Amino acid sequence: MDSFEWLSGYKVGFGLHHVDFTNPNRPRTPKYSAHFFYQVIKDNGFPTPDDEKQLYGHFRKDFMWSTATASYQIEGGWRADGKGLSIWDKFAHTPLRVYNDDNGDIACDSYNKVEEDVAILKQLKVTHYRFSISWPRVLPDGTTKHINEAGLNYYHRLVDALLAANIQPHITLYHWDLPQALQDVGGWENETIIVKFRDYADLIFSRLGHKVKFWITINEPYNIANIGHGYGAAAPGISFRPGTLPYIVGHNLLKAHAEAWHLYNDTYRAKQKGIISITINSDWSEPRNPYKQEDIDAARRVVQFYIGWFAHPVFNGDYSNMMKTIIRERSLAAGLSKSRLPEFTPEEIKRIKGTYDYFGFNHYTTVLAFPVNYGNLQHYDADRGAGTIADRTWLDSGSSWLKVSPFGFRRILNFIKKEYGNPRIIITENGMSERGPIDLNDIHRSYYYEKYINQVLKAYLLDNVDIRGYTAWSLMDNLEWATGFSERFGLFYVNRSDPKLPRVAKTSVALYSTIINCNGFPDPAMGPHECLNSVPERTLMNS
Ligand code: GBH
């Protein structure tokens, strides 16, 4: 315990227990280290926690094994065949917005490489491929006044090639590349966007829907609303009304999603027999100090303001009470006449609630939360009232925000099950980045996939979370938004110094295709397992 520390007196405490020297009873309180040391003694060392032990077993027979990309990150062809400009074209062509002033003018040139892309998908053995459609490639000014058939044709060729390879397309309608023409009239802030998004969805369903069974309306509304319109670190790069604009944008995103879902449900579902949902992203959050109630509360707020912002209206109806109460109280305390969080009418709540066929979920990392009081500041972080850090023992990635913390995946999957009524879940993104020198032997990525996918298996087998599919982000190195080409998430390396932009398998390709081939993690004790015999080296190499 803390005690008289010689020349330092009672100022310096070496104790496992804190002693209150101002109190005549000298009460002792255990510090975190006391709990930690207790555990070391109890375990007589450092056994692998159950949580970190590999579980053997398999996913559902019809499990969807997929990998993902997004149009602006891979397509290039930014002005090809009559394509209109997107907000990302404009953002990336604005100096200093994107690292190294990188842009997606050419990217991975996927617009001209359907065959190459499908070849590497076949090599991976995925059953599904998740990609997005560039709205301005199909509708140059964002409206159906003019349909760019040449642009639409690219998606026909891609879908046909996928089906010929027995790979099911999983299409995202909106992965952040809004037509600039729509931004010019207010973009997601202007509620006329809802009808425009529905019309765009209508066109895509009518043209591609007979070939496509899996749909996502909008990817990561959180990023669009908060990173794009609050922090301004993503297109359209607006940061001057952080207290109101993210919430207005979020409101319109939810309504637009719901209209596209209802359109599919009412007009296309019976004939096309597909499923459609929204993809919501979120970190998991733990208290920085698990023994401190303030930290436990802060962690709950982080989760409720992240996944809950969009999942609560879609799965439970309306924003959570926590968000409504906190934002209203903070708005009124600052002298505003009403909450900065817009209100849904009862009809709108009903219209949005239930607009899902599955929970599309993107997940990468976990954070540790603690309370932060921002006083009267009016913005998302202040409303959330929490700061976040990472545990120093978690491995790094190539992205500052992404630390390797597999245990959080199982916890947030369980949270989804409990909080949102046990929905079917399709994991629509998960993966990790590198930066710096190229090393095709990407052992960190293999480690990440193995540990994270094993946590998914635990959620499925041990906790009965209804997990239907898993999608690795990303198929190949691509334009990582504001950090340009410097952060690489790919299973395949794209050699940017060769004008042919060849795709080259990293070592993680063998790992992921083996997990797919085995549909999970077979028990070595029950072996030998045919599925583990990985593909011979020569056929793995990409010519
Ligand atoms: C996804 O976003 C995207 O869907 C995908 O396109 C992207 O390439 C991939 O993941 C990898 O990033 O430092 O405050 O700006 C990931 C979720 C959440 C990651 C916000 C970046 C930035 C936090 N994103 N985060 S901040």
Boltz pocket constraint, residues with backbone or C-beta under 6 A from the ligand:
constraints:
  - pocket:
      binder: B
      contacts: [[A, 70], [A, 219], [A, 220], [A, 223], [A, 227], [A, 231], [A, 233], [A, 281], [A, 362], [A, 401], [A, 429], [A, 473], [A, 479], [A, 480], [A, 481], [A, 489]]
      max_distance: 6.0
